[in-house]
Amino acid sequence: MLRAAHRSLRGSSCAVAPHVRALSDIPLSRLDAANQKNRMLNYNGIAEKVEIVRKDLARPLTLSEKILYGHLDDPLAEKIVRGETYLRLRPDRVAMQDATAQMAVLQFMSSGLPQTSVPTTVHCDHLIEARDGSSADLARAIDTNREVYDFLSSAAKKFGMGFWKPGSGIIHQIVLENYAFPGGLMIGTDSHTPNAGGLGMCAVGVGGADAVDVMAGIPWELKCPRVIGVHLTGELGNWTSPKDVILKVADILTVKGGTGAIVEYFGDGVDSISCTGMATICNMGAEIGATCSVFPYNHRMEKFLRSTSRGELADAANGVKEHLLRADEGAQYDEIIEIDLNTLEPHLNGPFTPDLGTAVSQMKDRLKNDGKTWPAEVSAGLIGSCTNSSYEDMSRCASIVRQAVEHGVKFPAPFMVTPGSEQIRATITRDGLTEVFENAGATVLANACGPCIGQWDRAEKQGEPNTIVTSYNRNFAKRNDSNPKTHAFVASPEITTALTLAGRLDFDPATDSLVGADGKEFKLASPFGDELPSAGFDAGENTYQAPAEDGSNVAVQVDPNSSRLQLLEPFDAWNGQDLEDMPILIKAQGKCTTDHISMAGPWLKFRGHLDNISNNLLIGATNAENGETNSVRNQLTGEYGTVPDTARSYKAAGVPWVVIGDDNYGEGSSREHAALEPRHLGGRAVVVKSFARIHETNLKKQGMLPLVFENPADYDRIDPSDRVSVRGLAELAPGKPLTLVAKKQDGSSVEIPVKHSMNQSQIEWFKAGSALNLMRQQS
């Protein structure tokens, strides 16, 4: 049921102010090539499409609806029903990080197009492993990954893409500083692309195949999202930070509560949050499965735009903010969550899942009860990552560290700081913040993702139960340091800093004291810091490679003997028959994220080589048959082996196979390798209780059948030793269920109804063998 927001928002007309028309021909980014297609701001075009849809729906629109509907390919041809129909959209730009860009670029090369159809950037941030500190880690990464970096750099030159070299910073911080703009729509091949919502943009994480569609000029399809409203009142204060807003929302909605929805924040409390703080909240919306999150344009965003040399965009946004960049009065939400910032407490979420929230003030009690097995000692603290690496984050944490150092207190455990970008690194170094951290014993890492994505060569605590606290976004088992016994808790950077100084998980800086070098107790004052640097940003080293004006003569080569890069071969098309008598590769039990399906960490180096990275297929998933990981029974031989080896055995024998999964299967990262690998090794279907949005789409793109039990309890009727058939494929149609037949070892069988969410275009992907196959056929 739709619910009207109970705060009046001005502006129900979409007419663009006359003076704005002169400002609407400015470039989306000063960094895009002058000959790049679709590179100009077009608020007028967005407004015209919004007006068409508003008249058709005859109701007020939310902010996210204005942004999406304003980017429709053809608003006159669209039937719009939230949560049901599909939208054909024209995003403004595409951003890709280096780990996912490899496969996306390899796919784009197959299209035969000379240039991307929208501004596109590649960001080198995922392949830098944290070990010795910034300079040493960056130098080692450049040497180790030279082949991949050269490939991406040359491909960017050839196809008109911007290229951010290793050391530039994390993709989402770079996008916020240079490319995000109010009212825009972008997609990115990373699940935390929604970070740009902090600048009033709908930014959606997708798989590489979706990115290729947009780069090739094909409309991007998205199921029309529901809209969850979060009404913020009051003001943030003391130890509570923007991070605590999303930690609380995650605790309320859980890791799947936002699936199929956009989370839209509104209310008077919004103005107490900085632009980068809003980005933090939007970034971690990925952890509740949300399509994206977004804030209405306000003066905090304007300040950030002007501080990053984009005043002309701020001027244009100011001219349309009442009409395009806020929800209409009376806009309706599918659900509304109320959060009073005056009473919101700092939180710690975890361990092992980002939706298990505990107020910092309640952690002492929790450790005595259901958390009594959690190690109370903090073995490491880590701040930064794409979620919390802004100047404001760093300055507030530095204010805490200064107080400790004044009393002779340093970090008793490793404390690592990750600047979000070269601009942030240079600015905090100039302003003395880096020195503050290092004087307390901290290690400043390279401008990259690092430990947040498992790129952490951690020698200590391996195999031991231990607790770490981070300002990151995810904390699944083995996520950060590959140790399944590491209990990772997600918090604000301020709380992470305070707890690491104290050395204990149950330390509450609002009430507890530290002991100084003189033996006297002292309390930490609430953190404070500048929202933006008073002396402006220092850009630091130039790490950007602009798109070539003419890339036609640029050669992009892939060594056929490379272990890092591999040209793609088309997947086989559907043979027109039902899928019969398939063995179950694995019946996955419990949480099965994309990290479980295709691990990151040391495997990142194979992201451009499909066959090699397929050796990590589902090695982290728990087998329901024996409770073990990476141990499944081969139904052809009767012997147990690894999941990838068993899949290869089936493929060599020409036997297609199926995966059975639990709830929210494929949550987490946007990595399409979690869909490419099963397809490459002979999988044809994945049948689960429910899917995470991005992974379900990725499976469709690769010609897999993503099926859902009509009755989730039917998961328990399937035994890992069953042979499975999927019938009714000859009549496959949108909304029409299929039948799964599970044949038991005793010869009996059970019929189970399963459903799918494929529209007719996606069914054509299945028939062609993949979306890329269909693109080739139609070109």
C-alpha positions in Angstrom: 0.0 0.0 0.0 1.3 3.4 -0.9 1.7 5.9 1.9 1.9 9.7 1.5 4.9 11.4 3.1 3.7 13.6 5.9 6.0 16.5 5.2 5.0 19.0 2.6 7.4 19.5 -0.2 7.1 22.4 -2.6 7.0 22.2 -6.3 4.6 20.0 -8.2 5.2 21.5 -11.6 8.1 20.4 -13.8 8.4 23.6 -15.8 12.1 24.6 -15.9 12.8 28.2 -15.0 13.8 30.3 -18.0 17.2 31.3 -16.7 18.1 27.7 -16.3 17.8 27.0 -20.0 21.0 29.0 -20.6 22.8 26.8 -18.1 21.5 23.5 -19.3 24.1 23.1 -22.1 27.0 22.6 -19.7 29.0 19.3 -19.7 28.2 16.6 -17.1 31.9 16.6 -16.2 34.8 18.7 -17.3 36.8 15.5 -17.7 34.7 13.9 -20.4 36.0 14.1 -24.0 34.7 16.9 -26.1 33.6 14.4 -28.8 31.9 12.1 -26.3 28.2 11.4 -27.1 25.5 12.4 -24.6 27.9 14.4 -22.5 25.8 17.5 -21.8 23.5 18.3 -18.9 19.9 18.1 -20.0 17.5 19.1 -17.2 15.0 20.3 -19.9 14.7 16.8 -21.4 14.4 15.2 -18.0 11.6 17.7 -17.0 9.7 17.0 -20.2 9.7 13.3 -19.6 8.7 13.7 -16.0 5.7 15.8 -17.0 4.6 13.2 -19.5 4.6 10.5 -16.8 3.0 12.7 -14.2 0.1 13.3 -16.4 -0.2 9.6 -17.2 -0.1 8.5 -13.6 -2.1 11.5 -12.3 -0.4 11.5 -8.9 2.5 13.2 -7.2 6.0 11.7 -7.7 8.8 10.9 -5.4 12.3 12.2 -6.1 13.5 8.8 -7.2 10.6 8.4 -9.6 11.4 11.8 -11.2 14.9 10.8 -11.7 14.1 7.4 -13.2 11.1 8.5 -15.3 13.1 11.5 -16.5 15.5 9.0 -18.0 13.0 6.8 -19.8 13.9 5.8 -23.3 10.3 6.5 -24.4 7.9 7.8 -21.7 5.0 7.6 -24.1 5.5 3.8 -24.6 5.9 2.9 -20.9 3.4 1.3 -18.6 4.5 2.0 -15.1 3.5 -0.1 -12.1 5.9 0.0 -9.2 7.3 -3.4 -8.3 5.8 -5.0 -11.5 6.7 -3.5 -14.9 10.1 -3.0 -16.4 11.5 0.4 -17.3 13.7 1.0 -20.3 16.2 3.7 -19.2 18.9 5.8 -20.6 21.6 6.4 -17.9 23.8 9.4 -18.1 27.1 7.5 -17.5 28.8 4.2 -16.6 31.6 3.7 -14.1 33.6 0.5 -13.7 36.2 -0.6 -11.2 39.2 -2.5 -12.5 38.2 -6.0 -11.3 34.8 -5.9 -13.0 35.9 -3.7 -15.9 38.1 -6.5 -17.3 35.2 -8.7 -18.2 32.9 -5.8 -19.2 35.6 -4.4 -21.6 36.1 -7.9 -23.0 32.4 -8.1 -23.7 32.2 -4.6 -25.2 35.1 -5.5 -27.5 32.8 -8.2 -28.9 30.2 -5.6 -29.9 32.5 -4.1 -32.6 31.5 -0.5 -31.7 34.2 2.2 -32.0 33.3 4.2 -28.9 31.0 4.0 -25.9 27.6 5.7 -26.3 27.7 7.4 -22.9 30.6 8.8 -20.9 32.4 5.9 -19.2 35.2 5.6 -16.8 37.5 2.9 -15.5 39.0 3.1 -12.0 42.0 1.1 -10.7 41.2 0.5 -7.1 40.5 -3.2 -6.4 43.8 -4.9 -7.2 46.0 -3.2 -4.6 46.8 -5.4 -1.6 47.3 -3.9 1.8 50.5 -5.0 3.6 53.4 -2.6 4.1 51.8 0.8 3.6 50.8 3.1 0.8 54.0 3.6 -1.3 55.2 0.0 -1.1 51.8 -1.5 -1.7 51.1 0.7 -4.7 54.5 -0.1 -6.3 54.0 -3.8 -5.8 50.5 -3.7 -7.3 51.6 -1.8 -10.4 54.3 -4.4 -11.0 52.0 -7.4 -10.3 49.1 -6.1 -12.3 50.9 -4.4 -15.1 49.3 -6.6 -17.8 45.8 -5.8 -16.6 46.4 -2.1 -16.1 48.0 -1.9 -19.6 45.0 -3.7 -21.1 42.5 -1.4 -19.4 44.4 1.7 -20.2 44.7 0.9 -23.9 41.0 -0.2 -24.1 40.0 3.1 -22.5 42.0 5.1 -25.1 40.5 3.1 -27.9 36.9 3.2 -26.9 36.8 6.8 -25.5 36.7 6.0 -21.8 38.3 8.0 -19.0 41.0 6.0 -17.1 41.9 6.5 -13.4 45.3 5.0 -12.8 46.2 2.9 -9.7 46.6 5.2 -6.8 43.9 7.6 -8.0 41.4 6.4 -5.3 38.3 4.4 -4.8 35.8 4.5 -7.7 32.9 5.9 -5.6 34.9 8.7 -4.1 36.2 9.7 -7.5 32.7 9.6 -8.9 31.4 11.8 -6.1 34.3 14.3 -6.6 34.1 14.5 -10.4 31.0 12.9 -12.0 27.9 12.7 -9.8 25.3 15.4 -10.2 21.8 16.1 -8.8 19.0 14.4 -10.7 21.3 12.2 -12.8 21.1 8.4 -13.4 24.2 6.3 -13.6 25.1 2.6 -13.4 28.4 1.1 -12.1 29.9 -2.3 -12.1 30.2 -2.3 -8.3 27.4 -2.8 -5.7 28.3 0.4 -3.9 27.7 2.6 -6.9 24.7 4.1 -4.9 27.3 6.2 -3.0 26.5 8.9 -5.6 23.0 9.3 -4.1 24.8 11.6 -1.6 24.7 14.2 -4.5 21.0 13.5 -5.4 21.7 11.0 -8.1 20.1 7.6 -8.7 23.2 5.4 -9.0 22.7 1.7 -9.4 25.1 -1.2 -9.1 24.9 -3.7 -12.0 26.8 -6.5 -13.6 29.2 -6.0 -16.5 26.7 -7.2 -19.1 24.3 -4.4 -18.1 27.1 -1.9 -18.4 27.9 -3.2 -21.9 24.3 -2.6 -22.9 24.5 1.0 -21.9 28.0 1.5 -23.4 26.6 0.1 -26.6 23.7 2.5 -26.7 21.0 -0.1 -25.8 18.3 1.0 -23.2 18.9 -0.5 -19.8 16.1 -2.5 -18.3 15.2 -2.2 -14.6 12.1 -3.6 -12.8 10.3 -0.5 -11.7 11.3 -0.2 -8.0 9.1 0.2 -5.0 10.0 3.3 -3.0 10.8 3.1 0.7 10.8 6.5 2.4 13.0 7.2 5.5 11.7 10.3 7.3 14.6 12.0 9.2 13.8 14.4 12.0 16.1 16.1 14.5 19.8 16.6 14.2 22.9 14.5 14.5 25.1 15.2 17.6 27.8 14.0 20.0 29.1 10.6 18.9 26.3 9.8 16.5 27.3 10.1 12.8 25.7 9.6 9.4 26.9 6.0 9.4 24.6 5.3 12.3 21.6 6.2 10.2 22.2 3.3 7.7 23.3 1.0 10.5 19.9 1.5 12.1 18.1 1.2 8.8 19.9 -2.1 8.1 19.0 -3.4 11.6 15.3 -2.5 10.8 15.1 -3.8 7.2 17.7 -6.6 7.3 19.9 -7.6 4.3 16.9 -8.3 2.0 14.4 -5.7 3.2 15.3 -3.3 0.5 15.3 -5.7 -2.4 13.5 -4.3 -5.4 13.2 -0.9 -3.8 14.8 2.5 -3.8 15.4 4.1 -0.4 14.6 7.8 -0.4 15.4 10.0 2.5 13.4 13.1 3.3 12.6 15.3 6.3 14.0 18.2 8.2 16.8 16.0 9.6 18.4 15.8 6.1 19.9 19.2 6.4 22.0 18.2 9.5 23.9 15.7 7.3 26.9 16.7 5.1 27.0 15.7 1.4 29.6 13.1 2.1 27.6 11.8 5.0 24.6 11.4 2.8 26.9 9.4 0.4 27.9 7.2 3.3 24.3 6.4 4.0 23.5 5.7 0.3 26.6 3.6 -0.1 25.7 1.1 2.5 22.1 0.9 1.3 23.6 -2.0 -0.8 23.7 -4.0 2.4 19.9 -4.1 2.6 19.5 -5.1 -1.1 18.2 -1.7 -2.2 18.4 -0.8 -5.9 19.9 2.5 -4.8 19.3 5.3 -2.2 18.9 9.0 -2.7 18.7 12.3 -0.9 17.0 15.5 -2.1 19.2 18.3 -3.3 20.1 20.9 -0.7 22.7 23.5 0.4 25.1 20.8 1.7 25.3 19.3 -1.8 25.7 22.8 -3.3 28.7 23.4 -1.0 30.3 20.2 -2.1 29.8 20.9 -5.8 31.3 24.3 -5.5 34.2 23.0 -3.4 35.0 20.5 -6.2 35.0 23.1 -8.9 31.5 22.4 -10.2 29.7 25.6 -9.5 28.0 25.7 -12.9 26.3 22.4 -12.0 25.2 23.9 -8.7 23.8 26.9 -10.4 21.8 24.7 -12.8 20.6 22.5 -9.9 19.5 25.5 -7.9 17.2 26.5 -10.8 15.3 23.2 -10.9 15.5 22.0 -7.3 11.9 22.8 -6.5 10.6 21.0 -9.6 13.0 18.1 -10.3 15.2 17.5 -7.3 12.7 17.0 -4.5 9.6 14.9 -4.1 6.3 16.4 -4.9 4.0 17.4 -2.1 1.9 14.3 -1.2 4.3 11.9 -2.9 3.5 8.3 -1.9 5.9 5.7 -0.5 5.3 2.0 -0.2 6.7 2.1 3.3 7.9 4.8 5.6 10.6 4.4 8.3 10.8 7.1 11.0 14.2 7.9 12.5 14.7 10.7 15.1 18.3 11.8 14.8 18.1 13.5 18.3 17.7 10.0 19.9 19.7 7.9 17.5 22.6 6.2 19.2 26.0 5.1 17.7 25.8 1.5 16.6 28.0 -1.6 16.0 26.6 -4.0 13.4 27.8 -7.6 13.2 29.5 -10.0 13.4 29.2 -11.9 10.1 26.3 -9.9 8.8 25.7 -6.1 8.4 22.1 -6.1 9.7 22.7 -7.3 13.3 22.7 -4.0 15.1 23.7 -3.2 18.6 23.8 0.2 20.2 27.3 1.0 21.5 25.7 1.6 24.9 24.3 -1.9 24.9 27.4 -3.8 23.9 28.4 -4.6 27.5 25.1 -6.4 28.1 25.2 -8.2 24.8 28.7 -9.6 25.4 27.3 -11.1 28.6 24.3 -12.7 26.8 23.9 -13.8 23.2 27.3 -12.3 22.3 29.3 -14.0 25.0 31.3 -16.0 22.4 32.4 -12.8 20.7 36.0 -11.9 21.4 35.9 -8.6 23.4 39.4 -7.5 22.6 39.8 -5.4 19.4 42.6 -6.9 17.4 42.6 -4.3 14.7 40.7 -1.1 13.6 40.3 0.1 10.1 38.8 3.3 8.8 38.3 4.6 5.3 37.0 2.6 2.3 34.4 3.8 -0.2 31.9 4.2 2.7 33.8 6.5 5.0 36.9 8.2 3.6 35.8 11.8 3.2 37.7 14.8 4.6 35.0 15.2 7.2 35.5 11.5 8.3 39.2 11.9 8.5 39.1 15.3 10.4 36.7 14.0 13.0 38.7 10.9 13.6 41.9 13.0 13.9 40.2 15.1 16.6 39.8 11.9 18.6 43.4 10.7 18.1 44.8 14.1 19.1 43.1 13.9 22.4 44.5 10.4 23.0 48.0 11.4 22.0 47.9 14.4 24.3 47.4 11.9 27.2 50.2 9.6 25.9 47.8 7.0 24.5 48.5 5.3 21.2 46.8 2.5 19.3 47.4 -0.8 21.2 46.5 -2.8 18.0 47.0 -2.2 14.3 45.0 0.8 13.0 44.8 1.3 9.3 43.6 4.4 7.5 42.5 4.3 3.8 42.1 7.7 2.1 39.3 7.6 -0.5 41.1 9.4 -3.2 44.4 11.0 -4.2 42.6 14.3 -3.5 41.7 13.3 0.0 45.2 11.9 0.6 46.9 15.1 -0.5 44.6 17.3 1.5 44.8 15.4 4.8 48.6 15.3 4.4 48.8 19.1 3.8 46.5 19.8 6.7 48.5 17.6 9.1 45.9 14.9 9.7 48.1 12.1 8.3 50.8 13.0 10.8 48.2 12.9 13.6 47.3 9.3 12.7 50.9 8.2 12.2 52.1 9.7 15.5 49.5 7.4 17.2 50.9 4.3 15.5 48.5 4.1 12.5 49.4 2.9 9.1 48.1 4.9 6.1 47.3 2.6 3.2 47.1 3.3 -0.5 44.2 5.1 -2.1 42.3 1.9 -2.8 39.8 -0.6 -1.5 42.3 -2.7 0.3 41.0 -4.7 3.3 37.4 -3.7 2.7 37.3 -6.2 -0.2 39.7 -8.7 1.2 42.9 -7.2 -0.2 44.7 -7.5 3.1 47.8 -9.7 3.6 47.1 -10.1 7.3 49.7 -12.3 8.9 48.4 -12.1 12.5 45.4 -13.9 14.0 45.0 -16.4 11.1 42.9 -19.3 12.3 42.2 -17.6 15.6 38.9 -16.1 16.9 39.4 -12.4 17.0 37.5 -9.1 16.7 38.1 -6.3 14.3 36.1 -3.0 14.0 35.9 -1.2 10.7 34.1 1.7 9.1 33.5 -0.4 6.0 30.2 -1.7 4.7 30.4 -5.5 4.7 31.4 -8.0 7.3 30.6 -11.5 6.0 32.8 -14.4 7.2 36.3 -14.2 5.6 35.4 -10.9 3.9 38.3 -8.8 5.1 41.2 -11.1 6.0 40.1 -14.6 4.8 39.9 -15.9 8.4 36.5 -17.4 9.0 37.0 -16.8 12.8 37.4 -13.1 12.5 34.4 -11.3 14.0 34.1 -8.1 12.0 31.9 -5.3 13.3 30.9 -2.3 11.1 30.7 1.1 12.8 31.3 4.8 12.1 34.9 5.8 11.7 34.6 7.7 14.9 33.5 4.7 16.9 36.0 2.5 15.2 38.8 4.9 16.2 37.6 5.1 19.8 37.2 1.4 20.3 40.6 0.7 18.8 42.2 3.2 21.2 40.4 1.5 24.0 41.2 -2.0 22.7 37.8 -3.3 23.7 34.5 -3.9 21.8 32.4 -2.9 24.8 34.0 0.6 25.3 31.4 3.4 25.1 33.2 6.7 24.6 30.1 8.6 25.7 30.4 7.2 29.3 33.7 5.3 29.6 37.2 6.6 30.3 40.7 5.8 29.0 43.8 5.7 31.1 46.6 8.1 30.1 50.3 7.5 30.3 50.3 9.2 33.7 47.9 6.6 35.0 45.0 9.1 35.2 41.6 8.5 33.6 40.3 10.8 30.9 37.3 10.9 28.7 37.2 11.6 25.0 35.3 14.7 24.0 32.8 14.2 21.2 34.5 14.2 17.8 34.5 17.4 15.7 35.9 18.3 12.3 35.5 20.4 9.2 32.9 19.2 6.7 35.2 20.5 3.9 38.8 21.8 4.0 39.0 25.5 4.8 41.9 25.9 2.4 40.2 24.0 -0.3 41.1 20.6 -1.7 44.6 19.7 -2.9 44.3 17.7 -6.0 47.6 15.9 -5.4 49.3 14.0 -8.2 47.6 13.9 -11.6 46.5 10.2 -12.0 43.9 10.7 -14.7 44.2 9.6 -18.3 41.7 11.4 -20.5 39.9 9.7 -23.4 41.7 9.8 -26.7 40.0 12.1 -29.3 40.5 9.3 -31.9 41.2 5.8 -30.6 40.8 4.0 -34.0 44.6 3.4 -34.2 45.0 2.2 -30.7 45.7 -1.6 -30.4 44.2 -3.6 -27.6 45.9 -7.0 -27.3 45.3 -10.0 -25.2 48.1 -12.6 -25.0 46.6 -16.0 -25.7 48.9 -17.5 -23.1 48.0 -15.0 -20.4 46.8 -16.3 -17.0 45.2 -13.0 -16.3 43.2 -12.2 -19.4 41.2 -14.4 -21.8 39.0 -13.5 -24.8 35.5 -14.7 -24.4 33.8 -17.5 -26.4 30.0 -17.4 -26.9 27.9 -19.6 -24.6 25.8 -22.3 -26.4 22.2 -21.4 -27.2 19.2 -23.2 -25.7 18.5 -26.4 -27.7 14.7 -26.0 -27.4 14.3 -28.9 -25.0 13.5 -29.2 -21.3 16.4 -29.5 -19.0 16.3 -33.2 -17.9 18.0 -35.3 -15.2 20.5 -32.7 -14.0 22.7 -33.5 -11.0 22.7 -31.0 -8.2 26.2 -29.5 -8.0 25.5 -28.2 -4.5 22.5 -27.6 -2.3 23.7 -24.4 -0.6 22.6 -24.0 3.0 22.2 -20.6 4.7 23.8 -17.4 3.6 25.3 -17.6 0.2 26.6 -14.2 -1.0 28.5 -13.5 -4.1 31.6 -13.8 -1.9 30.6 -17.4 -1.3 30.0 -18.0 -5.0 33.1 -16.2 -6.3 35.5 -15.1 -3.7 37.5 -11.9 -4.0 40.9 -11.4 -2.2 43.6 -13.4 -4.0 41.1 -14.4 -6.8 40.8 -10.8 -8.0 43.8 -11.2 -10.2 41.9 -13.6 -12.4 38.8 -11.4 -13.0 39.8 -11.1 -16.7 40.3 -14.8 -17.2 37.0 -16.7 -17.0 38.4 -20.2 -16.9 41.0 -19.5 -14.2 38.6 -17.6 -11.9 36.1 -20.4 -12.3 38.3 -22.4 -10.0 36.8 -20.5 -7.1 33.2 -21.4 -8.0 31.1 -21.8 -4.8 34.1 -22.8 -2.7 32.7 -20.7 0.2 29.1 -22.1 0.1 28.0 -24.6 2.8 26.9 -27.9 1.4 23.6 -28.9 3.0 24.6 -32.6 2.7 27.6 -32.6 5.0 27.8 -29.1 6.5 31.2 -28.5 4.8 32.5 -26.0 2.3 34.0 -26.9 -1.0 33.2 -30.6 -0.6 30.4 -32.1 -2.7 29.6 -35.6 -4.0 30.1 -36.2 -7.7 27.0 -38.0 -8.8 28.8 -39.6 -11.8 31.6 -41.2 -9.7 30.2 -41.2 -6.2 33.3 -39.6 -4.9 33.7 -36.3 -3.0 35.7 -33.5 -4.5 35.9 -29.7 -4.7 32.9 -27.8 -6.2 34.9 -26.5 -9.2 36.4 -29.9 -10.0 33.0 -31.6 -9.7 31.5 -29.0 -12.1 34.3 -29.5 -14.5 33.7 -33.3 -14.4 30.0 -32.8 -15.3 30.9 -30.4 -18.1 33.5 -32.8 -19.6 30.8 -35.5 -19.6 28.3 -33.2 -21.3 26.0 -33.2 -18.3 24.4 -29.9 -17.4 23.8 -29.2 -13.6 21.8 -27.1 -11.2 22.4 -25.3 -8.0 19.8 -25.2 -5.1 20.0 -22.2 -2.9 18.5 -20.6 0.2 17.1 -17.1 1.0 18.5 -13.9 -0.6 20.9 -16.0 -2.7 23.7 -13.8 -4.3 23.5 -10.9 -1.9 26.5 -8.6 -1.7 28.8 -7.5 -4.5 27.6 -6.9 -8.0 30.3 -9.2 -9.4 29.0 -10.9 -12.5 31.6 -13.6 -12.3 29.2 -15.3 -9.8 26.9 -15.8 -12.8 29.6 -16.2 -15.5 31.4 -19.0 -13.7 28.5 -21.4 -13.2 27.5 -20.8 -16.9 31.1 -21.4 -18.1 31.3 -24.7 -16.1 28.1 -26.1 -17.5 25.4 -24.9 -15.1 21.9 -24.2 -16.5 19.7 -23.2 -13.6 19.8 -21.9 -10.0 16.7 -22.6 -7.9 16.3 -20.7 -4.6 14.0 -19.4 -2.0 14.7 -15.9 -3.1 17.4 -13.9 -5.0 19.3 -10.7 -4.5 18.4 -8.3 -7.3 21.8 -7.8 -9.0 22.7 -11.5 -9.0 19.4 -12.5 -10.4 19.8 -10.1 -13.3 23.4 -11.3 -13.9 22.2 -14.9 -14.2 19.6 -13.9 -16.7 22.3 -12.0 -18.8 24.4 -15.1 -19.0 21.6 -17.4 -20.2 21.0 -19.1 -16.9 17.6 -19.9 -15.5 17.1 -18.1 -12.1 14.1 -19.9 -10.6 12.3 -19.4 -7.3 10.3 -21.9 -5.3 6.7 -20.8 -5.2 6.6 -22.3 -1.7 9.9 -21.6 0.1 9.4 -24.7 2.2 9.9 -26.8 -1.0 13.6 -26.2 -0.5 13.5 -28.9 2.1 11.9 -31.4 -0.3 15.0 -31.5 -2.4 17.9 -33.8 -1.5 21.4 -33.1 -2.7 21.4 -36.5 -4.3 18.3 -35.8 -6.4 18.3 -35.6 -10.2 16.4 -32.5 -11.3 14.4 -31.7 -14.4 13.0 -28.3 -15.4 9.9 -28.7 -17.6 7.7 -26.3 -19.5 10.5 -24.4 -21.2 8.8 -24.7 -24.7 6.0 -22.5 -23.3 8.3 -20.2 -21.3 6.6 -16.8 -21.0 6.5 -13.9 -18.6 4.7 -14.7 -15.4 4.1 -18.4 -16.3 5.4 -20.9 -13.8 7.6 -23.9 -14.6 7.7 -27.3 -13.1 10.7 -28.8 -11.3 10.8 -32.5 -11.0 13.2 -34.0 -8.4 13.9 -37.7 -8.9 15.0 -39.5 -5.7 17.5 -42.3 -5.4 14.8 -44.8 -4.8 13.1 -44.0 -8.1 10.3 -41.9 -6.8 9.9 -38.2 -7.8 8.3 -35.0 -6.5 6.9 -32.2 -8.6 7.6 -28.7 -7.4 6.2 -25.5 -8.9 8.8 -22.8 -9.5 8.5 -19.2 -10.8 10.7 -16.7 -12.6 10.8 -13.0 -13.1 11.9 -12.9 -16.7 10.2 -10.6 -19.2 10.1 -11.3 -22.9 13.4 -9.7 -23.6 15.1 -11.7 -20.9 13.5 -14.9 -22.2 15.2 -14.1 -25.5 18.5 -13.9 -23.7 18.0 -17.4 -22.4 17.1 -18.7 -25.8 20.1 -17.1 -27.5 22.4 -18.4 -24.8 23.2 -15.0 -23.3 22.3 -11.3 -23.7 25.6 -10.8 -25.5 24.8 -13.5 -28.0 21.5 -11.8 -28.7 23.3 -8.5 -29.2 25.6 -10.1 -31.7 22.6 -11.6 -33.6 20.9 -8.3 -33.8 23.9 -6.2 -34.8 
